[in-house]
Amino acid sequence: MSVQETHTGTPQSHAELGDETFMSAAELRKYMTDVQMARASNDLDSMDRAGKARKDLVKTLSEPIDLSRERLQAITQSLLQKLRTAAQRGETELMAMRFPVDLCSDRGRAINNSEPSWPETLTGRPRQAYELWRDHLKDAGYRLKATIVEWPGGLPGDVGLFLVWGETKQ
């Protein structure tokens, strides 16, 4: 038969707990604050990178491209393939272009309000996309629709230009 010994006495002291991997409440709060600050710093870094990428995109799309015959043919072939693929999926519209509202002279106000003069607000490559539709696709029965597709912070962010070939609603 074995005998178990029981120790009566004081429990482990707080000093012994402090030597282990436990944090005090103050240390845990400091750790949480440090983690939150690191996340905020990462978020700010991400926002800075996103802001820079957006500025670069606006700069690129502000400059019209040279629409040589070969370039126009390549754009047309690529677009035709995308239209066929969308039609095979049963879709009746295709987002042909997405761009920041900075490329609209009124920052997207006319598009957001569905004003008939919205194409006049387009600049750079979005204006070229509109002109390509007007000169080559409109007579083939395609419609062009512009809408705000992103609302960061409740403000217009990005515009989508959609080619539409489905039935018109009367």
LOTIKE-747351 format. One line per field, with one value per atom (N, C-alpha, C): residue in one letter; atom name; x, y, z. Coordinates in pm, whole numbers, plus 32768, in hexadecimal, padded with zeros to 4 digits. Example, Ala and Ser with C-alpha at 12.3 -4.5 7.8 and 13.67 -1.06 7.14 Angstrom:
% LOTIKE-747351
gunu <- a_a_a_s_s_s
balo <- N_CA_C_N_CA_C
c1 <- 8527_84CE_8528_8505_8557_850A
c2 <- 7DC7_7E3E_7EB6_7F1F_7F96_8003
c3 <- 830C_830C_830C_82C4_82CA_8313
This chain:
% LOTIKE-747351
gunu <- m_m_m_s_s_s_v_v_v_q_q_q_e_e_e_t_t_t_h_h_h_t_t_t_g_g_g_t_t_t_p_p_p_q_q_q_s_s_s_h_h_h_a_a_a_e_e_e_l_l_l_g_g_g_d_d_d_e_e_e_t_t_t_f_f_f_m_m_m_s_s_s_a_a_a_a_a_a_e_e_e_l_l_l_r_r_r_k_k_k_y_y_y_m_m_m_t_t_t_d_d_d_v_v_v_q_q_q_m_m_m_a_a_a_r_r_r_a_a_a_s_s_s_n_n_n_d_d_d_l_l_l_d_d_d_s_s_s_m_m_m_d_d_d_r_r_r_a_a_a_g_g_g_k_k_k_a_a_a_r_r_r_k_k_k_d_d_d_l_l_l_v_v_v_k_k_k_t_t_t_l_l_l_s_s_s_e_e_e_p_p_p_i_i_i_d_d_d_l_l_l_s_s_s_r_r_r_e_e_e_r_r_r_l_l_l_q_q_q_a_a_a_i_i_i_t_t_t_q_q_q_s_s_s_l_l_l_l_l_l_q_q_q_k_k_k_l_l_l_r_r_r_t_t_t_a_a_a_a_a_a_q_q_q_r_r_r_g_g_g_e_e_e_t_t_t_e_e_e_l_l_l_m_m_m_a_a_a_m_m_m_r_r_r_f_f_f_p_p_p_v_v_v_d_d_d_l_l_l_c_c_c_s_s_s_d_d_d_r_r_r_g_g_g_r_r_r_a_a_a_i_i_i_n_n_n_n_n_n_s_s_s_e_e_e_p_p_p_s_s_s_w_w_w_p_p_p_e_e_e_t_t_t_l_l_l_t_t_t_g_g_g_r_r_r_p_p_p_r_r_r_q_q_q_a_a_a_y_y_y_e_e_e_l_l_l_w_w_w_r_r_r_d_d_d_h_h_h_l_l_l_k_k_k_d_d_d_a_a_a_g_g_g_y_y_y_r_r_r_l_l_l_k_k_k_a_a_a_t_t_t_i_i_i_v_v_v_e_e_e_w_w_w_p_p_p_g_g_g_g_g_g_l_l_l_p_p_p_g_g_g_d_d_d_v_v_v_g_g_g_l_l_l_f_f_f_l_l_l_v_v_v_w_w_w_g_g_g_e_e_e_t_t_t_k_k_k_q_q_q
balo <- N_CA_C_N_CA_C_N_CA_C_N_CA_C_N_CA_C_N_CA_C_N_CA_C_N_CA_C_N_CA_C_N_CA_C_N_CA_C_N_CA_C_N_CA_C_N_CA_C_N_CA_C_N_CA_C_N_CA_C_N_CA_C_N_CA_C_N_CA_C_N_CA_C_N_CA_C_N_CA_C_N_CA_C_N_CA_C_N_CA_C_N_CA_C_N_CA_C_N_CA_C_N_CA_C_N_CA_C_N_CA_C_N_CA_C_N_CA_C_N_CA_C_N_CA_C_N_CA_C_N_CA_C_N_CA_C_N_CA_C_N_CA_C_N_CA_C_N_CA_C_N_CA_C_N_CA_C_N_CA_C_N_CA_C_N_CA_C_N_CA_C_N_CA_C_N_CA_C_N_CA_C_N_CA_C_N_CA_C_N_CA_C_N_CA_C_N_CA_C_N_CA_C_N_CA_C_N_CA_C_N_CA_C_N_CA_C_N_CA_C_N_CA_C_N_CA_C_N_CA_C_N_CA_C_N_CA_C_N_CA_C_N_CA_C_N_CA_C_N_CA_C_N_CA_C_N_CA_C_N_CA_C_N_CA_C_N_CA_C_N_CA_C_N_CA_C_N_CA_C_N_CA_C_N_CA_C_N_CA_C_N_CA_C_N_CA_C_N_CA_C_N_CA_C_N_CA_C_N_CA_C_N_CA_C_N_CA_C_N_CA_C_N_CA_C_N_CA_C_N_CA_C_N_CA_C_N_CA_C_N_CA_C_N_CA_C_N_CA_C_N_CA_C_N_CA_C_N_CA_C_N_CA_C_N_CA_C_N_CA_C_N_CA_C_N_CA_C_N_CA_C_N_CA_C_N_CA_C_N_CA_C_N_CA_C_N_CA_C_N_CA_C_N_CA_C_N_CA_C_N_CA_C_N_CA_C_N_CA_C_N_CA_C_N_CA_C_N_CA_C_N_CA_C_N_CA_C_N_CA_C_N_CA_C_N_CA_C_N_CA_C_N_CA_C_N_CA_C_N_CA_C_N_CA_C_N_CA_C_N_CA_C_N_CA_C_N_CA_C_N_CA_C_N_CA_C_N_CA_C_N_CA_C_N_CA_C_N_CA_C_N_CA_C_N_CA_C_N_CA_C_N_CA_C_N_CA_C_N_CA_C_N_CA_C_N_CA_C_N_CA_C_N_CA_C_N_CA_C_N_CA_C_N_CA_C_N_CA_C_N_CA_C_N_CA_C_N_CA_C_N_CA_C_N_CA_C_N_CA_C_N_CA_C_N_CA_C_N_CA_C_N_CA_C_N_CA_C_N_CA_C_N_CA_C
c1 <- 8053_8000_8058_8034_8088_8046_8098_8069_8082_801A_802B_8046_80A2_80BD_806F_803A_7FF7_8043_8050_8097_8031_803D_7FEB_8049_801E_8073_803D_808B_805F_8067_8007_8010_8087_80A0_8111_8102_816E_8169_815A_812F_8120_81A7_8212_8297_82B5_8290_82A9_8257_81DA_818A_81C8_8201_8240_82B7_82F4_8367_833E_82BE_8291_8269_8220_8200_8181_814F_80D6_80F4_8093_809E_8041_806A_800E_7FA5_7F3A_7ED0_7F08_7F5F_7F9B_7FF2_803E_8092_803C_7FCD_7F74_7F34_7F0A_7ED2_7F3A_7FB7_8022_8038_8038_8048_7FD8_7F5B_7EE9_7EF8_7F24_7F38_7FA4_8011_807D_804D_7FFD_7FC7_7F6B_7F15_7EBA_7F08_7F70_7FC3_8009_8039_807A_8016_7F9C_7F35_7F14_7F05_7EE6_7F57_7FD3_8045_8044_8025_801B_7FA9_7F38_7EC7_7EEE_7F36_7F61_7FC1_801E_807B_802F_7FCB_7F7A_7F2D_7EF6_7EAC_7F09_7F84_7FE5_8007_801C_803B_7FC5_7F4C_7ED5_7EC2_7ED9_7ECE_7F32_7FAD_8013_7FED_7FBD_7F94_7F22_7EC5_7E54_7E85_7EE1_7F1A_7F61_7FAD_7FF3_7F8F_7F22_7EBC_7E7B_7E59_7E1C_7E7B_7EFB_7F5F_7F66_7F6A_7F71_7EF5_7E7F_7E02_7DE2_7E27_7E12_7E4F_7EB3_7EFA_7EBA_7E7E_7E41_7EAB_7E7E_7EDA_7ECC_7F35_7F33_7EE1_7E73_7E1C_7E3D_7EAD_7ED0_7E6F_7E6F_7E17_7E30_7EAF_7ED0_7EA2_7EB7_7E8E_7DF6_7DB0_7D1E_7CED_7D2E_7D07_7D20_7D8F_7DAD_7D47_7D23_7CBF_7C39_7C14_7B94_7B8F_7BFA_7BFE_7BF3_7C3A_7C34_7BA7_7B6B_7AE4_7A7F_7A8D_7A32_7A39_7AB1_7ABF_7A7A_7A8B_7A4B_79B3_7981_78F1_78B9_78FF_78D3_78CE_7936_793C_78C9_78AF_7840_77BB_77A9_772C_771A_7786_777F_7752_7771_7746_76B8_767A_75F1_75E7_7655_7655_762C_75F9_75CE_7617_7681_76D5_7760_77BF_784C_788C_78CF_791A_7995_7997_7A05_7A79_7A5C_7AC5_7A9A_7AFB_7AE6_7B54_7B2E_7B90_7B64_7BC5_7BA4_7B54_7AFD_7AAC_7B03_7B82_7BDE_7BEA_7BC5_7BCD_7B4D_7AF4_7A7D_7A91_7A73_7A89_7A35_79C8_7972_7977_79DE_79F3_797B_7938_78CF_7842_7830_77AC_7745_7767_7707_76E5_7747_772D_76D2_76F0_769F_760F_75FB_7575_7535_7573_7540_7520_7575_7560_7587_753A_7559_75E1_7614_7693_770C_76FA_776A_77E3_77D5_784E_78AA_7871_78C3_7921_7909_795E_79D7_79DA_7A47_7AC6_7B38_7BB9_7C13_7C80_7CE6_7CB0_7CDE_7CB7_7C23_7BE3_7B52_7B0A_7B38_7AFC_7B13_7B8A_7BA6_7B4B_7B32_7ADA_7A4D_7A1E_799C_799A_7A01_7A08_7A0F_7A53_7A59_79CE_7983_78F9_78A6_78AF_785E_787B_78FA_7923_791B_7921_792A_78C0_788A_7830_779F_7789_7701_76A7_76D9_768A_7673_76C4_76B1_764A_7610_75A5_75D0_7650_767D_765B_7632_761E_7693_76AB_7714_76D4_76F3_76BC_7731_7728_778E_774B_778F_7759_77CC_77B0_7813_7810_7884_7889_78CB_7903_7942_792B_790D_78EC_7941_79C2_7A13_79ED_79D0_79AB_792C_78D6_7859_7864_78DA_78F0_790D_78E9_7908_799E_79BF_7A4B_7A73_7A33_7A53_79D6_79EC_7983_7995_7928_792B_78E5_7926_78E6_78BC_783C_7805_77CF_77F5_77B7_773D_76CB_764D_7612_75E7_75A9_7525_74FB_747D_7406_738F_7313_7309_72D0_72B9_7235_7230_71B4_7167_70E9_7094_7048
c2 <- 7F8D_8000_807A_80DE_8156_81C7_821C_828D_830C_835F_83DE_8449_849D_850D_8585_85CC_8649_86B8_8725_8796_87FC_8821_888E_8903_896D_89E3_8A4B_8AA9_8B18_8AF0_8B21_8B05_8B4D_8B30_8B71_8C07_8C45_8CD6_8D1C_8D9C_8DED_8DFE_8DFF_8E10_8D9A_8D21_8CAC_8CB3_8CE4_8CF2_8D58_8DC1_8E28_8DF2_8D89_8D50_8CF7_8CD5_8C80_8CD7_8CA2_8CEA_8D3B_8D54_8DA2_8E36_8E80_8F11_8F4D_8FBC_9005_9045_9074_90B7_9132_917D_91F5_91CF_9162_9134_9106_90C3_9095_910C_9173_91EC_922F_9237_9274_9222_919E_9148_915F_9168_9180_9207_926B_92F0_92E9_92A2_9295_924E_91E5_919C_91F6_9241_929C_9309_933C_93A2_9368_92ED_92AD_9299_926D_925B_92E0_9348_93CD_93FB_93E2_9408_93BB_9339_92E9_931B_933E_9373_93F5_944C_94CA_94B1_9452_942F_93FA_93A4_936E_93DC_943A_94A9_9501_9516_9565_9520_949C_9451_9454_9443_9447_94D1_9538_95C1_95DC_95AB_95BE_9571_94F6_94A6_94EB_9526_956C_95E6_9632_96A6_967C_960E_95DB_95B1_9570_9545_95BE_9623_969C_96DC_96E1_971D_96CF_964C_95F7_9606_95FE_9605_9692_96F6_9780_9796_9746_9755_96FC_9737_96E6_968E_961C_95C4_95DF_95C0_95CE_955B_957C_9514_94FE_94BE_9499_942D_9413_93AC_9325_9302_9282_927D_92EA_92EF_92E6_932E_9329_929C_9259_91CF_9172_9184_912F_9147_91C4_91E5_91A9_91B5_9180_90E8_90A3_9010_8FE4_9028_9007_901E_908D_90AD_9048_9022_8FC1_8F3C_8F12_8E95_8E9F_8F0F_8F23_8F26_8F64_8F69_8EDD_8E8F_8E05_8DB3_8DBF_8D74_8D9C_8E1E_8E4D_8E19_8E1C_8DEC_8D56_8D0A_8C7A_8C5E_8CBB_8CAD_8CE0_8D11_8D43_8DD3_8E19_8EA4_8EFE_8F74_8FD4_9058_9059_90D0_90A8_90FF_90E5_9167_9163_91D9_91E1_9244_9254_92A1_92F5_9346_9372_937B_93AF_9415_9488_94F2_954C_9590_95EC_9665_9699_970E_9788_9782_97F1_980B_97A9_97B8_97F3_981F_9869_98FA_9957_99E3_9A11_99CA_99ED_9985_992F_98C4_9864_984E_97EA_981C_989C_98D2_98B6_98D3_98BE_982B_97D4_9744_9719_9744_971F_974F_97C1_97F8_97D1_9776_9745_97B7_981B_988B_9860_9885_985E_9891_98FB_9935_98F7_9887_984C_982F_9808_97EC_9865_98DD_9956_996A_9926_9936_98DA_9879_9818_9858_982C_985A_97E1_97F5_978D_9711_969E_961F_95FE_9624_960D_9658_96CF_9719_96CD_9695_9645_95CA_958B_9516_953E_95B0_95E2_95F9_9639_9657_95D7_9572_94F1_94B5_94BA_9489_94DB_955E_95B7_95A0_958F_9585_94F8_9490_9408_93A7_93BE_935B_9388_9407_943A_940F_941E_93F9_9362_9314_9282_9259_92BA_929B_9294_92AB_92AA_932F_9326_93A0_93AD_9427_943F_947B_9440_946C_948B_94FA_951D_9522_94EB_94ED_94F1_9529_9528_949A_9458_93CD_93BE_942A_9422_94A5_949A_950E_9510_952B_952D_95A5_958A_95F5_963D_95FD_9638_969A_96A6_9700_96AF_96E5_969C_967E_9601_95D8_95AE_9547_9514_9511_9523_951E_949F_9460_93EF_9416_93FA_940B_9380_9370_92EE_92F0_928C_9274_921D_9246_9201_91D7_9159_9128_90E1_90DF_909D_90EF_90B8_90FC_917F_91E2_9262_925C_9298_929B_9315_9302_9370_93AB
c3 <- 8000_8000_8000_7FB1_7FAA_7FF6_8022_8071_8020_8015_7FCF_8035_8010_8068_8039_8093_8071_80B4_8069_80A0_80CB_8142_8172_8184_815F_8169_810A_80EC_8098_8007_7FB6_7F28_7EEC_7E6A_7E28_7E37_7E4D_7E61_7DDB_7DE0_7D66_7D21_7D6B_7D31_7CD6_7D03_7CB1_7C30_7C34_7BBC_7B5E_7B97_7B44_7AF8_7B28_7AE5_7A71_7A67_79FB_7984_7925_78AB_78B6_792C_793E_7931_78F9_78F1_7958_798A_79E2_7989_79C5_7978_7932_7974_7937_78C0_78CD_785E_77E8_7806_779D_7755_77A2_7762_770A_7739_76E9_766A_7678_7603_759E_75CE_7575_752F_7578_753D_74D1_74EE_748B_740D_741F_73AC_735A_739E_7357_730D_734A_7309_728E_729A_7227_71B6_71D9_7171_712F_717F_7148_70ED_7116_70C3_703F_7047_6FCD_6F75_6FB4_6F68_6F23_6F6A_6F2F_6EBB_6ED0_6E64_6DEB_6E05_6D98_6D51_6DA0_6D65_6D12_6D44_6CF8_6C74_6C7A_6BFF_6B9F_6BD4_6B7F_6B43_6B92_6B5F_6AF0_6B02_6A9B_6A1C_6A2D_69B9_6970_69B9_697C_692E_6969_6923_68A4_68AD_6836_67CA_67F4_6795_6752_67A1_6769_6705_6729_66CE_664B_6655_65DE_6588_65C7_657B_6549_657E_6550_64C6_64A7_6429_63BE_6358_62ED_62A9_6277_622F_6199_6152_60C1_6087_6048_6010_5F7C_5F67_5EDF_5EB0_5E2F_5DF9_5E3C_5E51_5E8F_5F21_5F67_5FF4_6001_5FAC_5FAD_5F8F_5F31_5F10_5F87_5FCD_6041_60B0_60C7_612D_6107_6089_6059_6068_6044_604F_60E1_613A_61C9_61FF_61DA_6207_61D1_6154_6118_6162_6188_61D2_625B_629E_6321_6313_62A9_6291_6278_6229_620E_628E_62DE_635B_63B8_63C3_6416_63E0_635E_6321_633A_6335_6351_63E0_643B_64C7_64DB_6470_6479_64A6_64AA_64D5_6462_6483_641D_6428_6479_6482_64AE_6491_64B1_64DE_6552_657B_6522_64CB_646D_64A9_650C_6548_65D3_662B_66B2_66CC_6703_6719_678B_67CA_6838_6807_685D_683A_681F_6845_6829_6793_6741_66B1_6675_66CC_66A3_66D0_6678_669B_6711_672F_67A1_6811_680E_6870_687A_6808_6800_681D_6833_6856_67E9_676A_66FC_66EB_66FD_66F2_6765_67DD_6850_6842_6802_67F0_676B_6722_66A1_6640_663F_65E3_6556_64F1_6467_6438_6474_6448_648D_64D6_651F_64C7_6447_63F9_63EB_63F1_63E2_6457_64C7_653D_653A_64DE_64D8_64A0_64D5_64A4_648B_6444_6430_63EB_641A_63DD_63ED_645D_6462_63F1_63D1_6361_62DE_62CE_6256_6250_62C3_62C5_6299_62CA_62A1_620A_61D5_6146_60F3_6125_60DE_60D7_6146_6144_60E0_60EA_6095_6001_5FDF_5F53_5F19_5F6E_5F38_5F6C_5FE2_601E_6028_602E_603E_5FCA_5F4F_5ED9_5ED0_5F16_5F18_5F81_5FC7_6026_60B8_60D4_615E_619F_621E_626C_62CC_62FA_635B_63D7_6448_64C7_6524_656B_65CE_6656_66B9_6741_67A5_6818_6884_68C0_68C4_68F2_697A_69AE_6A32_6A7B_6AFB_6B4E_6BCD_6BC5_6C40_6C97_6D14_6D70_6D4A_6CF9_6CD0_6C5C_6C23_6BB1_6B33_6ABD_6A41_6A37_6A17_6A0D_6982_694D_68C8_6873_67F1_678C_673C_6717_66BC_663B_65CA_6546_6519_64FF_64DB_644D_63FF_637D_6397_6361_637A_62F4_62EA_626F_6289_6304_6326_62FC_6313_62F1_633D_62FB_633F_6388_63FD_644C_6422_6403_63D6_6449
